[in-house]
Amino acid sequence: MVRWNSLGVYTPMFRNHAIQGSKMREPWEWGKGNEQIIKKDIEQRYKILPYLYSSFYQSTQTGLPVSRTLAIEHSFDGNVFDERFQNEFMFGDAMLVAPVESTKLTEDVYLPRGSWYRLSSDRFYEGEQIVNVQAPLTDLPVFVRAGGIIPMQSVVQSTNEKGDGILQVHVWNGREANSFVYYEDDGVSYDYEQDIYYKRTIAFNPIEKTINLSSVEGSFKSRFMQLRFVLHGFDGVKLQEEIIENKSGEIEVKL
């Protein structure tokens, strides 16, 4: 139950169903220790909803599924077809998820081309290698691509809760430039068809050492009133105090 719940965090739909007469699925039915682990993972799901919603928007534009086999991007890498690693998948553009059986506490994970960070610890790995990683029930192996951009929010108790109004823009250092399209709408209507949405591109440029947010497209008012940049793997680098915003609403952050 705990392992399945942790994997569900990184699937397009995260719901916990069972037939009548089966074992109860409520987190508190599994003991205090397991309840806390499940609670932590449910909270993680709420934190990454801005990333997930934007990834669903990407899917409407490109046809790419939110959860996707590594074979889509790494078609000529034989390791992604190895039965030991064939269950690994990308969750959006930035996250690689490695499912682990509940009886195991370590797992061999194949990391394809590029560089990767363990989401839970920021430990850095070069790609195109098999790594043996710790995989306790409290920490499913999830990795972020170097250069990855993941918008997150503070924990809320439901999608109806507004939260603290701060959008956390997490960026992982890398050698290659990268961008991410952040998207919002009201989540319930078809008003986005009348351009009532909020969209801007977040771009990381390692050469110029900048994070750039494009001007806003659409007329929807974001529920986030502040931005907080969270840097990973930028050893010794602090955000400069100067944040440049031009008349079009474009924002540039110098590292």
Backbone hydrogen bonds, N-H to C=O, Kabsch-Sander energy under -0.5 kcal/mol:
donor,donor_aa,acceptor,acceptor_aa,energy
5,N,1,M,-2.3
6,S,2,V,-2.2
7,L,3,R,-1.8
8,G,4,W,-2.1
9,V,5,N,-0.9
10,Y,7,L,-1.6
11,T,8,G,-1.5
15,R,13,M,-0.7
17,H,15,R,-0.6
22,S,19,I,-1.7
29,E,26,E,-2.0
30,W,27,P,-1.4
31,G,28,W,-0.7
35,E,31,G,-2.5
36,Q,32,K,-1.9
37,I,33,G,-1.5
38,I,34,N,-2.7
39,K,35,E,-2.5
40,K,36,Q,-2.2
41,D,37,I,-2.1
42,I,38,I,-2.5
43,E,39,K,-2.4
44,Q,40,K,-1.8
45,R,41,D,-1.9
46,Y,42,I,-1.7
47,K,43,E,-2.0
48,I,44,Q,-1.9
49,L,46,Y,-0.9
51,Y,48,I,-0.5
51,Y,151,P,-0.8
52,L,48,I,-2.5
53,Y,49,L,-3.2
54,S,50,P,-1.7
55,S,51,Y,-1.9
56,F,52,L,-2.2
57,Y,53,Y,-1.8
58,Q,54,S,-2.3
59,S,55,S,-2.0
60,T,56,F,-1.7
61,Q,57,Y,-1.2
61,Q,58,Q,-0.6
62,T,58,Q,-2.4
63,G,59,S,-2.2
68,R,66,V,-0.6
68,R,90,M,-2.6
70,L,88,E,-0.7
72,I,69,T,-1.4
74,H,70,L,-2.5
77,D,74,H,-1.7
78,G,76,F,-0.8
80,V,77,D,-1.4
81,F,78,G,-1.3
82,D,79,N,-1.1
85,F,82,D,-1.9
86,Q,82,D,-1.3
88,E,85,F,-1.8
89,F,97,V,-2.0
90,M,68,R,-3.0
91,F,95,M,-2.9
92,G,66,V,-3.3
92,G,90,M,-0.6
95,M,91,F,-1.1
96,L,143,F,-3.2
97,V,89,F,-3.3
98,A,141,P,-2.4
104,K,101,E,-1.6
107,E,133,V,-2.2
109,V,107,E,-0.5
109,V,131,V,-3.2
111,L,109,V,-0.6
111,L,129,Q,-2.5
116,W,125,Y,-3.1
117,Y,144,V,-2.3
118,R,123,R,-2.5
119,L,142,V,-2.9
121,S,118,R,-0.6
122,D,118,R,-3.1
125,Y,116,W,-3.0
127,G,114,G,-2.5
128,E,111,L,-2.1
129,Q,111,L,-1.4
131,V,109,V,-3.0
131,V,129,Q,-0.5
133,V,107,E,-2.7
133,V,131,V,-0.6
135,A,105,L,-3.8
139,D,136,P,-2.1
142,V,140,L,-0.7
143,F,96,L,-3.0
144,V,117,Y,-3.0
145,R,94,A,-2.8
146,A,115,S,-3.0
147,G,172,W,-1.5
148,G,145,R,-2.4
150,I,170,H,-2.4
152,M,168,Q,-3.0
153,Q,47,K,-2.0
161,E,158,S,-1.3
165,G,162,K,-0.6
167,L,165,G,-0.5
167,L,226,Q,-2.9
168,Q,152,M,-2.7
168,Q,166,I,-0.6
169,V,167,L,-0.7
169,V,228,R,-2.9
170,H,150,I,-2.0
170,H,168,Q,-0.9
171,V,230,V,-2.5
172,W,148,G,-2.3
173,N,232,H,-2.9
178,N,204,F,-2.0
180,F,202,I,-2.5
182,Y,180,F,-0.7
182,Y,200,R,-2.7
184,E,198,Y,-2.4
193,E,190,Y,-1.9
194,Q,191,D,-2.3
195,D,192,Y,-1.6
196,I,191,D,-1.5
197,Y,195,D,-1.5
198,Y,184,E,-2.9
199,K,217,E,-2.0
200,R,182,Y,-1.9
202,I,180,F,-3.3
203,A,201,T,-0.6
203,A,212,N,-3.1
204,F,178,N,-3.2
205,N,210,T,-2.7
209,K,205,N,-1.1
210,T,205,N,-1.8
211,I,253,V,-2.3
212,N,203,A,-3.0
213,L,251,I,-3.6
214,S,201,T,-2.6
214,S,212,N,-0.5
217,E,199,K,-3.1
219,S,195,D,-2.3
220,F,197,Y,-2.1
222,S,220,F,-0.6
225,M,165,G,-2.1
225,M,223,R,-0.6
226,Q,165,G,-2.1
228,R,167,L,-2.6
230,V,169,V,-2.5
231,L,229,F,-0.5
232,H,171,V,-2.4
235,D,233,G,-1.1
237,V,234,F,-2.1
240,Q,254,K,-2.1
244,I,252,E,-2.3
245,E,243,I,-0.5
246,N,250,E,-1.8
249,G,246,N,-1.9
251,I,213,L,-3.1
252,E,244,I,-2.6
253,V,211,I,-3.2
254,K,242,E,-0.8
255,L,209,K,-2.6
